[in-house]
Amino acid sequence: MTIILPPRTALVYGETDVLVAGGGPAGIGAAVAAARSGRRVMLLEKRGFLGGNITAAYVETCNHFMHHLSFQTSGIWAEMEEGYRAQFGRSGDIRPNAPHRFSSEYLKIFFDAFVGNAGVEICLHSFVNEVVVENGVISHVVIQGKQGPAAIKVKQVIDCTGDGDLAFAAGAPFDQGRDRDHRCQPGTLNFRIGGVDAAALVRDGNDQLKELNRRFREDYRAGKTGLSCKRQDIPMGRLTENGLVSYINYPCAYGVDPTSFADLTRGEIECRRYIPELCAYMKENFPGFEKSELVSIAPEIGFRDSRRIRGDYRLTIDDVLSGRHFDDAIAVYPQFYDMLSPDANMNEGSPRDAGYNGYICSYPKDGLNFEIPYRCLLPLGVENLLTAGRCISADHVAESGIRAISACMYTGQAAGTAAGLALQNGVNPRSVNTTELREKLRAQNCIL
Ligand SMILES: Cc1cc2nc3c(=O)[nH]c(=O)nc-3n(C[C@H](O)[C@H](O)[C@H](O)COP(=O)(O)OP(=O)(O)OC[C@H]3O[C@@H](n4cnc5c(N)ncnc54)[C@H](O)[C@@H]3O)c2cc1C
């Protein structure tokens, strides 16, 4: 059943050249790049802080799978990493040989200044899922504020909401989850514990978290854990000098549609239920965890995939695995896919199964990269809209590679640069000269 809502009046809060929706890695890359092109930029974020999944879902060990690769991070991502390290160092992380990680709490503080200093107008607590479209062009984006709707007049829009909320509102077609049943990867509610005996967990300069995960998986598969959550792995991201284990990536809810508030409610509550059970298990079974206690639960359940907005090109897993070259490539990234089974199936799946037969994962090998074409960022049917991050145009398995946090910032940087270029040349993003775009990205130290 549906009802017709009465027409409303919205306050026109302001206007901007480029409006970026979503302040995660993609949105940060997009907003900073667009602002540096000399444009007026507003960044709208529904939460009270920036960072997206890194800060809101505690995904603090972003590039762990790139350890030992010669692949160089570049562009705004590399600048951000360096700036964070200079200001906050290792944040008490005691794993000396591991790739750099973040404390998501310090990162929130860092992003305020990093994005603000680029000249971006940051609007927090600004949920957006409504647009005014005239002849295929978005004229206004509407913030759902506590004082009522507030409209922003826009020239270019970049959707970095992860869920493609603005593209969806503008009527762009999309795919979601596996083709057959639209099931996404599970939602995960990460958490932190304190009071772990850090010294007891370090041997020869390396912590034992990976080893604990290996044993846990064996025990889970042998039916020995007695835990009710269906996740069989327990990746743990950071161990600090003071005995904090941050980013415990375990409680998972399966069959959750990330765009349904009813499903999200079920997922949050289900995941929280698993946490005390797991804490008790770790105290009893993990050496060094005897005196541990729950410290915090991530602000929100996190998702690895959601709507993938159909664009002028749909990146496929074959493109990723063959390292296909595109003349309009705007990002290069190590060949990689990592897709948790939407069914909690314990088999080892393969990319060809498209998620129907278990966990699909391949970590990058040195020298094997893939390219992301600009056309994946151009949603069908809307002229002044770009997407960036995990909601760009890709098949389900390919998305599990492009969803990597630093890759999301690369597509964000490309989208922000393209929006600036479109305004400079008086065209829409679809007509941007991609040779010029690639030159501009190279001039920003992006390795293409
Ligand atoms: C448990 C978990 C573990 C992961 N592990 C890794 C890992 O180890 N390495 C890795 O590289 N990646 C990992 N990922 C994937 C990675 O976190 C995401 O793919 C990445 O953060 C996507 O970036 P994004 O900017 O596209 O979207 P997001 O990070 O989701 O950011 C979207 C932003 O938009 C905001 N937003 C959403 N809707 C609206 C709206 N309507 N209005 C206003 N604002 C809105 C959100 O609040 C958020 O800040 C993991 C993800 C999860 C959930």
PDBQT file of the ligand as one rigid body, heavy atoms in Angstrom, charges set to zero:
ROOT
HETATM    1  C1  LIG A 501      33.408  -5.041   8.568  1.00  0.00    +0.000 C 
HETATM    2  C2  LIG A 501      34.095  -4.457   7.379  1.00  0.00    +0.000 A 
HETATM    3  C3  LIG A 501      35.422  -4.750   7.165  1.00  0.00    +0.000 A 
HETATM    4  C4  LIG A 501      36.086  -4.200   6.073  1.00  0.00    +0.000 A 
HETATM    5  N1  LIG A 501      37.426  -4.439   5.917  1.00  0.00    +0.000 NA
HETATM    6  C5  LIG A 501      38.119  -3.765   4.980  1.00  0.00    +0.000 A 
HETATM    7  C6  LIG A 501      39.533  -3.813   4.928  1.00  0.00    +0.000 A 
HETATM    8  O1  LIG A 501      40.164  -4.486   5.722  1.00  0.00    +0.000 OA
HETATM    9  N2  LIG A 501      40.180  -3.102   3.971  1.00  0.00    +0.000 N 
HETATM   10  C7  LIG A 501      39.506  -2.328   3.082  1.00  0.00    +0.000 A 
HETATM   11  O2  LIG A 501      40.122  -1.674   2.242  1.00  0.00    +0.000 OA
HETATM   12  N3  LIG A 501      38.149  -2.252   3.091  1.00  0.00    +0.000 NA
HETATM   13  C8  LIG A 501      37.445  -2.923   4.032  1.00  0.00    +0.000 A 
HETATM   14  N4  LIG A 501      36.068  -2.819   4.082  1.00  0.00    +0.000 N 
HETATM   15  C9  LIG A 501      35.362  -2.113   3.001  1.00  0.00    +0.000 C 
HETATM   16  C10 LIG A 501      35.401  -0.617   3.150  1.00  0.00    +0.000 C 
HETATM   17  O3  LIG A 501      35.209  -0.240   4.476  1.00  0.00    +0.000 OA
HETATM   18  C11 LIG A 501      34.348   0.076   2.303  1.00  0.00    +0.000 C 
HETATM   19  O4  LIG A 501      34.200  -0.537   1.066  1.00  0.00    +0.000 OA
HETATM   20  C12 LIG A 501      34.716   1.556   2.102  1.00  0.00    +0.000 C 
HETATM   21  O5  LIG A 501      34.718   2.196   3.353  1.00  0.00    +0.000 OA
HETATM   22  C13 LIG A 501      33.744   2.223   1.173  1.00  0.00    +0.000 C 
HETATM   23  O6  LIG A 501      34.015   3.602   1.109  1.00  0.00    +0.000 OA
HETATM   24  P1  LIG A 501      32.885   4.589   0.623  1.00  0.00    +0.000 P 
HETATM   25  O7  LIG A 501      33.399   5.962   0.838  1.00  0.00    +0.000 OA
HETATM   26  O8  LIG A 501      32.431   4.189  -0.722  1.00  0.00    +0.000 OA
HETATM   27  O9  LIG A 501      31.640   4.285   1.596  1.00  0.00    +0.000 OA
HETATM   28  P2  LIG A 501      31.534   4.315   3.175  1.00  0.00    +0.000 P 
HETATM   29  O10 LIG A 501      32.815   4.066   3.856  1.00  0.00    +0.000 OA
HETATM   30  O11 LIG A 501      30.384   3.445   3.505  1.00  0.00    +0.000 OA
HETATM   31  O12 LIG A 501      31.142   5.839   3.452  1.00  0.00    +0.000 OA
HETATM   32  C14 LIG A 501      29.885   6.349   3.082  1.00  0.00    +0.000 C 
HETATM   33  C15 LIG A 501      29.620   7.606   3.888  1.00  0.00    +0.000 C 
HETATM   34  O13 LIG A 501      28.411   8.193   3.473  1.00  0.00    +0.000 OA
HETATM   35  C16 LIG A 501      27.594   8.493   4.582  1.00  0.00    +0.000 C 
HETATM   36  N5  LIG A 501      26.213   8.387   4.117  1.00  0.00    +0.000 N 
HETATM   37  C17 LIG A 501      25.571   7.268   3.737  1.00  0.00    +0.000 A 
HETATM   38  N6  LIG A 501      24.338   7.553   3.312  1.00  0.00    +0.000 NA
HETATM   39  C18 LIG A 501      24.196   8.883   3.444  1.00  0.00    +0.000 A 
HETATM   40  C19 LIG A 501      23.128   9.765   3.148  1.00  0.00    +0.000 A 
HETATM   41  N7  LIG A 501      21.995   9.324   2.604  1.00  0.00    +0.000 N 
HETATM   42  N8  LIG A 501      23.298  11.084   3.407  1.00  0.00    +0.000 NA
HETATM   43  C20 LIG A 501      24.487  11.553   3.938  1.00  0.00    +0.000 A 
HETATM   44  N9  LIG A 501      25.521  10.737   4.220  1.00  0.00    +0.000 NA
HETATM   45  C21 LIG A 501      25.386   9.421   3.957  1.00  0.00    +0.000 A 
HETATM   46  C22 LIG A 501      27.970   7.464   5.614  1.00  0.00    +0.000 C 
HETATM   47  O14 LIG A 501      27.658   7.892   6.921  1.00  0.00    +0.000 OA
HETATM   48  C23 LIG A 501      29.465   7.317   5.373  1.00  0.00    +0.000 C 
HETATM   49  O15 LIG A 501      30.214   8.252   6.113  1.00  0.00    +0.000 OA
HETATM   50  C24 LIG A 501      35.382  -3.370   5.162  1.00  0.00    +0.000 A 
HETATM   51  C25 LIG A 501      34.031  -3.078   5.385  1.00  0.00    +0.000 A 
HETATM   52  C26 LIG A 501      33.401  -3.611   6.495  1.00  0.00    +0.000 A 
HETATM   53  C27 LIG A 501      31.968  -3.245   6.741  1.00  0.00    +0.000 C 
ENDROOT
TORSDOF 0
